[in-house]
Amino acid sequence: MHPPTEPPQTHANADRAMDALAFAAASAEGTPLAPPPQATSEDFRVAIAKDPLRVRGFFDRVVMSGDPELGLDLLLEANALGVLFPEVHAMVGFGDGEWRHKDVWKHTKQVVRQAVPRIEVRWASLFHDIGKVKTRSISPDGKVHFFGHAEVGARMFDKIDRRLNLFSPEPALKDTVRFLVLHHLRANQYEPSWTDSAVRRFARELGEHLDDLLCLARADITTKRPEKKRKGLNQIDELGRRITELAEEDAKEPPLPKGVGDEIMKAFSLKPSRLIGDIKKKLEDAIAKDEIDARLPNEDYVAFVKKDPARFGL
């Protein structure tokens, strides 16, 4: 796609930029407006400086719409992406015909469309691969790699927010989008050979973001090969099932037996305190890391603590 041509320079007008954003949003929602006059790059700069939350509101509508691909293409044509999100604009055409890898922009638009319509997941879908542009490498055998692109992408998201102040007013949204960008590869790395402890550890580390991350992982499968896509989706579904089953199992019978805190207090002459809870949490972490089995007799956990008391704050 050719870069948009700028109209003749006139006095910057934020309303002209807002009209262009509104046109893209309405078109993506299936209720197009009359095409507005073309906005200039300076129009968008003035608009984001004047009312960043209104600008984000139009982008929210685009990514949450029924046809976000159309809306994003209109934002690209209007040069809104190039001015406001150059990190996203850099993905346009990146990989298309240059080397053996799918076009990152086309992939990104498809991921946004396939993602569940939750604002956190849709924004993370838009940003999840922005780090690829900075991390591409090609090995001697011609394979393309993007080592560390998730970590780089998360840092780029931080810079976007500092520059535009679009997400800081909503810390929970900001933190979730960043977390999903940083960890978007993890669910797709699941293998059926993972132990139950590994699955528990994965679920615990993802915490409240678990469902969003699984949804993003499903959306991130854009292969045109039906068998490969089916296998990828099935593996994520299997991971989700195992997490649910283990959580139900642990709810009935926790990994640590009842009374282990009392036995630890007796063994180390301790009084009830936050330290006991910290020790139990560290024991649960050790179980998750396969260092010791779950649901053993209390004395086994006391003995485990005695082997390395400093690790448990004793």
C-alpha positions in Angstrom: 0.0 0.0 0.0 1.4 3.4 -1.0 1.7 6.0 1.8 -1.1 8.5 1.9 -0.5 11.8 0.1 -0.7 14.9 2.3 -3.3 17.5 1.2 -2.0 21.1 0.8 -0.7 22.4 4.1 -3.3 24.6 5.9 -3.7 25.7 9.4 -3.7 22.6 11.7 -7.3 21.7 12.6 -8.0 19.1 15.3 -11.6 18.8 14.2 -10.5 17.6 10.7 -8.5 14.8 12.4 -11.4 13.9 14.7 -13.7 13.7 11.6 -11.2 11.3 9.9 -11.1 9.1 13.1 -14.9 9.2 13.4 -15.2 8.1 9.7 -12.9 5.1 10.3 -14.8 4.1 13.4 -18.2 4.4 11.9 -17.1 2.5 8.7 -15.7 -0.4 10.9 -19.0 -0.5 12.8 -21.0 -0.7 9.5 -22.5 2.7 9.6 -20.2 4.8 7.4 -20.4 8.6 7.4 -19.8 10.9 4.5 -16.1 10.9 3.7 -14.4 13.9 5.5 -11.8 16.2 4.0 -8.3 14.6 4.3 -6.6 15.5 7.5 -2.9 16.4 7.6 -0.3 14.9 9.8 -0.3 18.1 11.9 -4.0 17.8 12.3 -3.5 14.5 14.1 -0.7 15.9 16.2 -2.9 18.7 17.4 -5.8 16.4 18.0 -3.8 14.0 20.2 -2.3 16.9 22.2 -5.7 18.6 22.6 -7.9 15.6 23.6 -6.0 12.3 23.8 -8.9 10.4 25.4 -11.3 11.4 22.6 -8.7 10.2 20.1 -8.4 6.9 22.0 -12.2 6.6 22.0 -12.2 6.5 18.2 -9.5 3.9 18.2 -11.4 1.9 20.9 -14.4 1.8 18.5 -12.2 0.6 15.6 -10.5 -2.2 17.4 -13.8 -3.3 19.1 -15.8 -3.1 15.9 -17.2 -5.9 13.8 -14.7 -5.1 11.0 -11.6 -3.8 12.6 -9.5 -4.6 9.5 -11.5 -2.1 7.5 -11.2 0.5 10.2 -7.4 0.0 10.6 -6.9 0.3 6.9 -8.9 3.6 6.8 -6.7 4.9 9.7 -3.7 3.8 7.7 -4.9 5.7 4.6 -5.7 8.8 6.6 -2.1 8.7 8.0 -3.5 8.5 11.6 -1.5 5.3 12.2 1.7 6.8 10.8 1.4 9.9 13.0 0.0 8.4 16.2 1.3 4.8 16.1 4.5 4.7 14.0 5.3 1.4 15.7 2.2 -0.1 14.2 2.7 1.6 10.9 6.2 0.1 10.6 4.5 -3.4 10.3 2.8 -2.4 7.1 4.4 -4.5 4.3 7.0 -5.9 6.7 7.7 -9.4 5.4 5.5 -9.2 2.4 7.6 -10.8 -0.4 10.9 -9.8 1.1 11.6 -13.0 2.9 9.9 -16.2 3.9 7.5 -14.9 6.5 3.9 -13.7 6.5 3.2 -10.0 6.3 3.1 -8.8 9.9 0.5 -6.1 9.2 -2.0 -8.5 7.6 -1.4 -11.0 10.4 -2.0 -8.3 13.0 -5.3 -7.2 11.5 -6.5 -10.8 11.4 -5.5 -11.3 15.0 -7.5 -8.2 16.0 -10.5 -9.5 14.1 -10.3 -13.0 15.5 -9.8 -11.8 19.1 -12.7 -11.8 21.5 -14.3 -8.3 21.7 -12.7 -7.4 25.0 -10.9 -4.0 25.0 -7.8 -5.4 26.7 -7.4 -8.3 24.3 -8.2 -6.2 21.2 -5.6 -3.6 22.0 -3.0 -6.2 22.9 -3.8 -7.9 19.5 -2.9 -4.6 17.8 0.4 -4.3 19.6 1.5 -7.9 20.2 4.0 -8.0 17.3 5.3 -4.5 17.2 8.6 -5.7 18.5 9.2 -7.9 15.4 10.4 -5.0 13.3 13.3 -4.3 15.7 14.2 -8.0 16.3 14.1 -9.7 12.9 17.1 -11.8 12.1 17.7 -14.4 9.3 19.8 -17.4 10.0 22.2 -18.9 7.3 19.5 -21.4 6.3 17.1 -18.6 5.5 14.8 -19.0 8.5 13.4 -15.8 10.0 13.6 -15.2 13.7 12.3 -12.6 16.1 14.1 -13.4 19.3 12.9 -11.4 22.2 10.2 -9.6 20.2 7.7 -9.9 23.0 10.0 -8.2 25.6 10.9 -5.5 23.0 7.2 -5.0 22.2 6.4 -4.5 25.9 9.0 -1.8 26.2 7.8 -0.2 23.0 4.3 -0.1 24.4 5.6 1.7 27.5 7.1 4.4 25.1 3.8 4.7 23.3 1.9 5.4 26.5 4.5 7.9 27.7 4.3 9.7 24.4 0.6 9.8 23.9 -0.8 9.3 27.4 -3.6 7.2 26.1 -3.7 4.4 28.6 -2.2 5.9 31.8 -5.7 7.2 32.9 -6.8 3.6 33.1 -3.9 1.8 35.0 -5.7 -1.6 35.0 -6.2 -1.5 31.2 -2.6 -0.3 30.6 -1.1 -3.0 32.9 -3.2 -5.8 31.2 -2.3 -4.7 27.7 1.4 -4.6 28.5 1.2 -8.0 30.3 -0.5 -9.6 27.3 2.1 -8.1 24.9 4.9 -9.4 27.1 3.5 -12.9 27.5 1.6 -13.4 24.3 3.8 -16.3 23.2 3.6 -18.4 26.3 0.3 -20.3 25.8 1.3 -21.3 22.3 4.4 -22.9 23.8 2.3 -25.4 25.6 3.0 -29.1 25.0 0.9 -32.0 26.2 4.0 -33.4 28.0 3.9 -30.6 30.5 3.5 -32.0 34.0 0.6 -31.0 36.3 3.0 -28.9 38.3 4.1 -27.0 35.2 0.5 -26.3 34.3 -0.2 -25.1 37.8 2.8 -22.9 37.7 1.7 -21.4 34.4 -1.7 -20.6 35.7 -0.4 -19.1 38.9 2.1 -16.9 37.0 -0.6 -15.6 34.6 -2.9 -15.0 37.5 -5.9 -12.7 36.7 -4.7 -12.3 33.1 -5.0 -16.1 32.3 -8.3 -16.0 30.4 -7.3 -12.9 28.4 -4.0 -14.5 27.4 -5.6 -17.8 26.3 -8.0 -15.7 24.2 -5.1 -13.8 22.6 -3.2 -17.0 22.0 -6.2 -18.4 20.1 -6.5 -15.3 18.0 -2.8 -15.4 17.2 -3.2 -18.5 15.2 -3.7 -17.2 11.6 -2.2 -20.1 9.5 -4.1 -20.9 6.4 -3.4 -24.6 6.9 -6.6 -26.1 8.5 -4.8 -29.0 10.1 -2.1 -26.8 11.7 -4.7 -24.3 12.9 -6.9 -27.1 14.4 -3.9 -28.5 16.2 -2.9 -25.1 17.6 -6.4 -24.4 18.8 -6.8 -27.9 20.3 -3.6 -27.5 22.3 -4.7 -24.2 23.8 -8.1 -25.7 24.6 -6.3 -28.7 26.2 -4.2 -26.3 28.3 -7.4 -24.5 29.4 -9.1 -27.8 30.4 -6.1 -28.9 32.4 -5.9 -25.7 34.2 -9.6 -25.9 35.1 -9.4 -29.5 36.1 -6.4 -29.0 38.3 -8.0 -25.9 40.0 -11.1 -28.0 40.8 -8.9 -30.8 42.1 -6.9 -28.3 44.3 -10.1 -26.7 45.6 -11.1 -30.1 46.9 -7.7 -31.1 48.2 -5.1 -28.4 48.4 -1.4 -29.2 47.5 -0.4 -28.7 51.2 -2.1 -30.8 53.8 -4.0 -29.3 56.7 -2.0 -28.6 59.8 1.3 -28.1 58.0 1.6 -24.6 59.4 1.1 -25.9 63.0 3.8 -28.5 62.4 6.2 -25.9 61.1 5.6 -23.6 64.1 6.3 -26.6 66.5 9.4 -27.6 64.7 10.9 -24.1 64.7 9.4 -22.7 67.9 7.5 -20.1 66.0 4.3 -18.1 66.9 1.5 -17.4 64.5 2.6 -14.7 62.1 2.8 -13.7 58.5 6.0 -15.7 58.3 4.0 -18.9 58.4 2.0 -17.9 55.5 5.1 -16.9 53.6 6.7 -20.3 54.3 3.5 -22.1 53.1 3.5 -20.1 49.9 7.2 -20.9 49.3 6.4 -24.6 49.8 3.6 -24.3 47.2 6.1 -22.7 44.8 8.5 -25.6 45.4 5.6 -28.1 44.6 4.9 -26.1 41.4 8.6 -26.4 40.4 8.5 -30.2 41.0 11.0 -29.9 43.8 8.7 -31.8 46.1 5.4 -33.7 45.6 2.0 -32.4 46.6 -0.1 -33.9 49.4 2.7 -35.5 51.3 2.6 -36.0 55.1 3.3 -32.9 57.1 6.6 -34.2 58.3 7.9 -34.3 54.8 7.4 -30.6 54.3 8.9 -29.8 57.7 12.0 -31.8 56.7 12.1 -30.0 53.3 12.2 -26.6 55.2 14.9 -27.8 57.5 17.1 -28.6 54.5 17.4 -24.9 53.6 15.9 -22.8 56.4 17.3 -19.6 54.9 15.3 -20.0 51.8 12.2 -19.9 54.0 13.3 -16.9 56.0 14.3 -18.9 59.1 
